[in-house]
Amino acid sequence: MPVVRIDMFEGRDRETKEELVKSITAEMVRITGCGAASVNVIINNITKDDWGLGGELASSKFPD
């Protein structure tokens, strides 16, 4: 049972996440030979205030 965890900044729409899950699942099946039903993709949406890069919050480095 492969588990793929994706941490990314929040803000993507449902359609984008659906495409990401579909593509990741297809590649796991292609590369590992497992069944699509066994692939789990977990998306963690993280705010820029909760992500640090190089000693700074991402919200400071990448303001909206």
C-alpha positions as CSV (number, residue, x, y, z in Angstrom):
1,M,0.0,0.0,0.0
2,P,2.1,3.0,-1.2
3,V,1.4,6.3,0.6
4,V,2.5,9.5,-1.1
5,R,2.5,12.6,1.1
6,I,2.6,16.0,-0.5
7,D,3.2,19.1,1.6
8,M,2.4,22.4,-0.3
9,F,1.2,25.9,0.3
10,E,-2.6,26.1,0.5
11,G,-4.6,27.8,-2.2
12,R,-4.9,25.3,-5.0
13,D,-8.4,24.5,-6.2
14,R,-10.1,21.2,-6.2
15,E,-9.6,20.5,-9.9
16,T,-5.8,21.0,-9.5
17,K,-5.7,18.6,-6.6
18,E,-7.8,16.0,-8.4
19,E,-5.3,16.2,-11.4
20,L,-2.4,15.9,-9.0
21,V,-3.8,12.8,-7.3
22,K,-4.7,11.2,-10.6
23,S,-1.3,11.8,-12.1
24,I,0.6,10.6,-9.0
25,T,-1.5,7.5,-8.8
26,A,-0.9,6.7,-12.4
27,E,2.8,7.1,-12.1
28,M,2.9,4.9,-8.9
29,V,1.0,2.2,-10.8
30,R,3.3,2.5,-13.9
31,I,6.6,2.4,-11.9
32,T,5.8,0.0,-9.1
33,G,3.2,-2.2,-10.7
34,C,0.8,-1.9,-7.8
35,G,-3.0,-1.5,-8.3
36,A,-4.4,2.0,-8.4
37,A,-6.8,1.2,-5.6
38,S,-3.9,0.6,-3.2
39,V,-2.3,4.0,-3.8
40,N,-2.9,6.6,-1.1
41,V,-2.2,10.3,-1.8
42,I,-2.3,12.7,1.1
43,I,-2.2,16.4,0.5
44,N,-1.2,18.6,3.4
45,N,-2.1,22.2,2.8
46,I,0.1,24.4,4.8
47,T,-0.1,28.2,5.3
48,K,2.9,30.3,4.5
49,D,2.9,31.4,8.1
50,D,3.5,27.8,9.1
51,W,6.4,27.1,6.7
52,G,10.0,28.3,7.3
53,L,12.7,28.7,4.6
54,G,16.2,29.8,5.4
55,G,15.3,31.2,8.8
56,E,12.3,33.2,7.6
57,L,8.6,32.5,7.3
58,A,7.5,31.8,3.7
59,S,4.9,34.5,4.1
60,S,7.8,37.0,4.4
61,K,9.7,35.6,1.4
62,F,6.6,35.1,-0.8
63,P,4.0,37.6,0.2
64,D,0.8,37.4,-1.8
